Amino acid sequence: MLSVRVSAPSPLVADLRATLADDPTVSDVTVLRGASLDGAGDVLLFDMARENANAIMRLLRHSGVPEQGTVAVYDPVTVLSDSADAAERAAPGHPADGVLWAQLADRSREDARPSATFFVFLVLATLIAGIGRLLDQPILIIGAMVVGPEFAPIAAACYAVVRRRRGVVVGALVTLFGGFALSALIAWGLWAVAYAAGLITFDQATTGEQTEFIVAPDGWSFVVAVLAGIAGVLSLTSAKPSALVGVFISITTVPAVGTVGLTLAVGAWDEAGAAVLQLLLNLAGLFLAGIATLAVQLVVGRTFLSGRGRRTSDPSRRRGSRHWQ
């Protein structure tokens, strides 16, 4: 179940309360009168089944709540309620399969914007990956994969392509490739200083059987990236985000950037080019899989919802049908 708080003018809250009270996928509808908008508005609280959340959010949006007030959605840790259990049973599908598109929209706008934290994490991950390649230590490569924050703008770009948000696409791609370029340049500079000081050698930077895969892109690199992209998007859109860590440690984006910085510093141009190719292959697989997965979820969700709308015989649902399509 998801908990929702709506702050809006009193007449609008009254209309929404009447509509939501008739919906079997909504429970515990409560109105706090005069609690918002300097006493001129009410606060509406209710819980909704995640599987039908998009229909409820569409109702709120079409009713004009965002223009006149606020909608806030929370994901409670535990809900103990017989009415909530009944609402979940009335909703189609499984809660883990419900995609809350409003949440994805908000997250994609945030992840598409560059931030100092994003760049710091990406630079740190790139340096860790470079050390992992230098020492031929796969555990450091895995650590760099986990630290790397690059999947956030990738997912944001995939969502923006599916929902045709051009501004978000541009912002996400600038954040992603700008971060890669900045991280590679910083790593290049630091490794160049270390190489000039005699702290590392050409052989150290270009050899290592256990991490050779970073500079040996092939068809399997693309296949793994596609599978990781599907898993990553599913983990973001479902109620089971634990799989996202597995995605981080299966894609070779940050290790490739780290290797680019290291090999450029010692003049290993062939290996730098191979690492760039590895990066591009992985990104292509991630973007392709992410866009396809979100597109399928969008089509399936709309088909399932429209089929559910045709089956219902609730007259109040029919009167408000424009909100549910």
TIVOMAR-140865 format. One record per residue (C-alpha): residue number from 1; x, y, z. Coordinates in Angstrom, 1 decimal, always signed. Example, Ala and Ser with C-alpha at 12.3 -4.5 7.8 and 13.67 -1.06 7.14 Angstrom:
% TIVOMAR-140865
    n       x       y       z
    1   +12.3    -4.5    +7.8
    2   +13.7    -1.1    +7.1
END
This chain:
% TIVOMAR-140865
    n       x       y       z
    1    +0.0    +0.0    +0.0
    2    +1.0    +3.6    -0.6
    3    -0.1    +6.5    +1.7
    4    -1.2    +9.7    +0.1
    5    -1.6   +13.2    +1.5
    6    -3.5   +15.8    -0.5
    7    -3.7   +19.5    +0.5
    8    -6.3   +21.4    -1.5
    9    -9.3   +23.8    -1.2
   10   -12.2   +22.4    +0.7
   11   -14.7   +22.0    -2.2
   12   -12.2   +20.0    -4.2
   13   -11.3   +17.8    -1.2
   14   -15.0   +17.1    -0.7
   15   -15.4   +15.9    -4.3
   16   -12.3   +13.8    -4.1
   17   -13.4   +12.2    -0.9
   18   -16.7   +11.1    -2.4
   19   -15.0    +9.6    -5.4
   20   -12.2    +7.9    -3.5
   21   -14.6    +6.4    -0.9
   22   -16.3    +4.5    -3.7
   23   -13.1    +3.0    -5.1
   24   -12.4    -0.5    -3.7
   25    -8.6    -0.1    -4.2
   26    -8.6    +2.8    -1.7
   27    -8.8    +2.6    +2.1
   28    -8.8    +4.7    +5.2
   29   -10.0    +8.0    +3.6
   30    -9.7   +10.7    +6.2
   31   -10.3   +14.5    +5.9
   32    -8.6   +17.0    +8.2
   33   -10.8   +20.1    +7.8
   34    -9.1   +23.5    +7.7
   35    -5.6   +22.0    +8.1
   36    -4.1   +23.5    +5.0
   37    -3.8   +26.7    +2.9
   38    -4.1   +28.9    +6.0
   39    -7.3   +27.4    +7.1
   40    -9.0   +27.8    +3.7
   41    -8.3   +24.2    +2.6
   42    -8.4   +20.7    +3.9
   43    -6.0   +17.8    +4.1
   44    -7.1   +14.5    +2.6
   45    -5.4   +11.3    +3.7
   46    -5.8    +7.9    +2.3
   47    -4.1    +4.6    +1.4
   48    -4.1    +3.1    -2.1
   49    -3.1    -0.2    -3.6
   50    +0.1    +0.3    -5.6
   51    -1.2    -1.7    -8.5
   52    -3.9    +1.0    -9.1
   53    -1.9    +4.0    -8.1
   54    -1.5    +5.4   -11.6
   55    -5.3    +5.6   -12.0
   56    -5.6    +7.4    -8.6
   57    -2.8    +9.8    -9.5
   58    -4.4   +10.5   -12.8
   59    -7.6   +11.4   -11.0
   60    -5.8   +13.8    -8.7
   61    -4.0   +15.4   -11.6
   62    -7.0   +15.8   -13.8
   63    -9.0   +17.2   -10.8
   64    -6.5   +20.1   -10.6
   65    -4.9   +19.2    -7.3
   66    -1.3   +20.1    -8.4
   67    -2.4   +23.5    -9.5
   68    -4.4   +24.3    -6.4
   69    -2.6   +22.3    -3.8
   70    -0.1   +19.5    -3.2
   71    +0.0   +15.7    -3.6
   72    +2.6   +13.7    -1.6
   73    +3.0   +10.0    -1.8
   74    +4.7    +7.9    +0.9
   75    +5.7    +4.2    +0.9
   76    +5.1    +3.0    +4.5
   77    +7.2    +0.2    +5.9
   78    +4.2    -1.7    +7.3
   79    +0.4    -1.3    +7.1
   80    -1.7    -3.3    +9.4
   81    -5.3    -2.9    +8.3
   82    -8.1    -5.2    +7.2
   83    -9.4    -2.5    +4.9
   84    -6.0    -2.1    +3.3
   85    -5.8    -5.8    +2.7
   86    -9.2    -5.7    +1.1
   87    -8.0    -2.8    -1.2
   88    -5.0    -4.8    -2.3
   89    -7.1    -7.8    -3.1
   90    -9.4    -5.6    -5.2
   91    -6.6    -4.2    -7.2
   92    -5.3    -6.1   -10.3
   93    -2.0    -7.8   -10.3
   94    +0.7    -8.0    -7.6
   95    +1.9    -5.0    -5.6
   96    +5.6    -5.6    -6.6
   97    +4.6    -5.2   -10.3
   98    +2.9    -1.9    -9.9
   99    +4.8    +1.0   -11.6
  100    +4.1    +4.4   -10.2
  101    +4.9    +6.7   -13.2
  102    +4.6    +9.9   -11.2
  103    +7.4    +8.7    -8.9
  104    +9.5    +7.9   -11.9
  105    +8.9   +11.3   -13.4
  106   +10.0   +13.0   -10.3
  107   +13.0   +10.9    -9.9
  108   +14.1   +11.3   -13.5
  109   +13.9   +15.1   -13.3
  110   +16.2   +14.9   -10.2
  111   +18.6   +12.4   -11.6
  112   +19.0   +14.3   -14.9
  113   +20.3   +17.3   -13.1
  114   +24.1   +17.4   -12.4
  115   +25.1   +17.6    -8.8
  116   +28.4   +17.8    -6.9
  117   +27.6   +14.6    -5.1
  118   +27.1   +12.7    -8.4
  119   +30.5   +13.9    -9.8
  120   +32.4   +13.2    -6.6
  121   +31.1    +9.6    -6.4
  122   +31.8    +9.1   -10.1
  123   +35.4   +10.4    -9.8
  124   +36.0    +8.2    -6.7
  125   +34.6    +5.2    -8.5
  126   +36.8    +5.9   -11.5
  127   +39.9    +6.2    -9.4
  128   +39.1    +2.9    -7.6
  129   +38.6    +1.2   -10.9
  130   +42.0    +2.5   -12.2
  131   +43.7    +1.2    -9.1
  132   +41.9    -2.1    -9.6
  133   +43.2    -2.4   -13.2
  134   +46.7    -1.3   -12.1
  135   +46.9    -4.0    -9.4
  136   +44.8    -6.5   -11.4
  137   +42.4    -6.8    -8.5
  138   +38.8    -7.8    -9.5
  139   +37.5    -7.0    -6.0
  140   +38.5    -3.3    -6.5
  141   +36.7    -3.3    -9.9
  142   +33.6    -4.6    -8.2
  143   +33.9    -1.9    -5.5
  144   +34.1    +0.7    -8.3
  145   +31.0    -0.7    -9.9
  146   +29.1    -0.4    -6.6
  147   +30.3    +3.1    -5.9
  148   +29.5    +4.4    -9.4
  149   +26.3    +6.4    -9.6
  150   +26.0    +6.4   -13.4
  151   +22.8    +4.2   -13.6
  152   +20.7    +7.0   -12.2
  153   +21.0    +9.4   -15.3
  154   +20.9    +6.3   -17.6
  155   +17.5    +5.4   -16.1
  156   +16.4    +9.0   -16.3
  157   +17.2    +9.2   -20.0
  158   +15.4    +5.9   -20.7
  159   +12.3    +7.1   -18.9
  160   +12.4   +10.5   -20.7
  161   +12.7    +8.8   -24.1
  162    +9.7    +6.6   -23.4
  163    +7.6    +9.5   -22.1
  164    +8.9   +11.9   -24.7
  165   +10.5   +14.4   -22.2
  166   +13.1   +15.9   -24.4
  167   +14.5   +18.3   -21.8
  168   +15.1   +15.5   -19.4
  169   +16.8   +13.4   -22.0
  170   +19.2   +16.2   -22.8
  171   +19.9   +16.9   -19.1
  172   +20.5   +13.2   -18.3
  173   +22.9   +12.7   -21.2
  174   +24.8   +15.8   -20.4
  175   +25.1   +14.7   -16.8
  176   +26.2   +11.2   -17.8
  177   +28.7   +11.9   -20.5
  178   +29.9   +15.1   -18.8
  179   +30.6   +13.0   -15.6
  180   +32.4   +10.4   -17.6
  181   +34.6   +13.0   -19.4
  182   +35.4   +14.9   -16.2
  183   +36.2   +11.7   -14.3
  184   +38.5   +10.4   -17.1
  185   +40.3   +13.7   -17.3
  186   +40.9   +13.9   -13.6
  187   +42.1   +10.3   -13.5
  188   +44.3   +10.9   -16.6
  189   +45.9   +13.9   -14.8
  190   +46.6   +12.0   -11.5
  191   +47.9    +8.9   -13.2
  192   +50.1   +11.0   -15.5
  193   +51.7   +12.6   -12.4
  194   +52.2    +9.2   -10.9
  195   +53.7    +7.9   -14.1
  196   +56.1   +10.8   -14.4
  197   +57.1   +10.3   -10.8
  198   +58.0    +6.7   -11.5
  199   +55.3    +5.4    -9.1
  200   +53.7    +3.2   -11.8
  201   +55.0    +1.5   -15.0
  202   +53.7    +0.9   -18.4
  203   +53.5    -2.8   -17.8
  204   +51.5    -2.4   -14.6
  205   +49.0    -0.2   -16.3
  206   +48.5    -2.4   -19.3
  207   +48.7    -6.0   -18.0
  208   +46.5    -8.1   -15.7
  209   +44.8   -11.3   -16.6
  210   +42.0   -11.0   -14.0
  211   +40.9    -7.6   -15.3
  212   +41.6    -8.1   -18.9
  213   +37.9    -8.1   -19.7
  214   +37.8    -4.3   -19.4
  215   +39.9    -3.9   -22.5
  216   +38.5    -6.9   -24.4
  217   +34.9    -5.9   -25.5
  218   +32.9    -8.5   -27.3
  219   +29.4    -9.5   -28.0
  220   +29.0   -10.9   -24.5
  221   +29.7    -7.4   -23.1
  222   +26.6    -6.1   -25.0
  223   +24.5    -9.1   -23.9
  224   +25.4    -8.6   -20.2
  225   +24.6    -4.9   -20.5
  226   +21.2    -5.6   -22.0
  227   +20.3    -8.1   -19.2
  228   +21.6    -5.7   -16.6
  229   +19.6    -2.9   -18.1
  230   +16.4    -4.9   -17.9
  231   +17.1    -5.9   -14.3
  232   +18.0    -2.3   -13.3
  233   +14.8    -0.8   -14.7
  234   +12.7    -3.5   -13.1
  235   +14.3    -2.9    -9.8
  236   +13.6    +0.8   -10.0
  237   +10.0    +0.5   -11.1
  238    +9.0    -2.3    -8.8
  239    +8.7    -2.5    -5.0
  240   +11.8    -4.7    -4.9
  241   +14.9    -2.5    -5.3
  242   +17.4    -4.9    -3.8
  243   +18.4    -6.2    -7.3
  244   +19.9    -2.9    -8.2
  245   +23.2    -3.7    -6.4
  246   +23.5    -6.7    -8.6
  247   +23.1    -4.5   -11.7
  248   +25.9    -2.2   -10.5
  249   +28.4    -5.1   -10.2
  250   +27.5    -6.5   -13.6
  251   +28.2    -3.6   -15.9
  252   +31.6    -2.4   -17.0
  253   +31.0    +1.3   -17.4
  254   +33.0    +2.9   -14.6
  255   +35.8    +0.4   -14.8
  256   +36.1    +1.3   -18.5
  257   +36.3    +5.0   -17.7
  258   +38.9    +4.3   -15.0
  259   +41.0    +2.3   -17.4
  260   +40.8    +5.0   -20.0
  261   +42.3    +7.5   -17.6
  262   +45.1    +5.0   -16.5
  263   +46.1    +3.9   -20.1
  264   +46.0    +7.4   -21.5
  265   +48.5    +8.5   -18.8
  266   +51.0    +5.9   -19.9
  267   +50.4    +6.3   -23.6
  268   +48.7    +2.9   -24.2
  269   +46.4    +4.3   -26.9
  270   +45.2    +0.9   -28.1
  271   +44.0    -0.2   -24.7
  272   +42.4    +3.2   -24.1
  273   +40.5    +2.8   -27.3
  274   +39.4    -0.7   -26.3
  275   +38.2    +0.6   -23.0
  276   +36.2    +3.3   -24.7
  277   +34.6    +0.7   -27.0
  278   +33.7    -1.4   -23.9
  279   +32.1    +1.7   -22.4
  280   +30.0    +2.4   -25.5
  281   +28.9    -1.2   -25.9
  282   +27.7    -1.3   -22.3
  283   +25.9    +2.0   -22.6
  284   +24.2    +0.9   -25.8
  285   +23.0    -2.2   -24.1
  286   +21.8    -0.4   -21.0
  287   +19.9    +2.3   -23.0
  288   +18.3    -0.2   -25.4
  289   +17.2    -2.5   -22.6
  290   +16.0    +0.3   -20.4
  291   +13.9    +2.0   -23.0
  292   +12.4    -1.3   -24.2
  293   +11.6    -2.4   -20.7
  294    +9.9    +0.8   -19.8
  295    +8.0    +0.9   -23.1
  296    +6.6    -2.6   -22.4
  297    +5.6    -1.7   -18.9
  298    +3.8    +1.4   -20.1
  299    +1.9    -0.5   -22.8
  300    +1.0    -3.4   -20.5
  301    -0.1    -1.1   -17.7
  302    -2.4    +0.9   -20.0
  303    -3.8    -2.2   -21.6
  304    -4.4    -3.8   -18.2
  305    -6.0    -0.6   -16.8
  306    -8.3    -0.1   -19.8
  307    -9.4    -3.7   -19.6
  308   -10.2    -3.3   -15.9
  309   -12.1    -0.1   -16.7
  310   -14.3    -1.9   -19.3
  311   -15.1    -4.7   -16.8
  312   -16.3    -2.4   -14.0
  313   -20.0    -1.6   -13.7
  314   -19.7    +1.0   -10.9
  315   -21.7    +4.0   -12.1
  316   -19.5    +6.5   -10.2
  317   -16.5    +5.1   -12.1
  318   -18.3    +5.6   -15.4
  319   -19.2    +9.2   -14.5
  320   -15.5    +9.9   -13.8
  321   -14.2    +7.8   -16.7
  322   -12.1   +10.6   -18.1
  323    -9.9   +10.4   -15.0
  324    -9.2    +6.7   -15.4
  325    -8.2    +6.4   -19.0
END
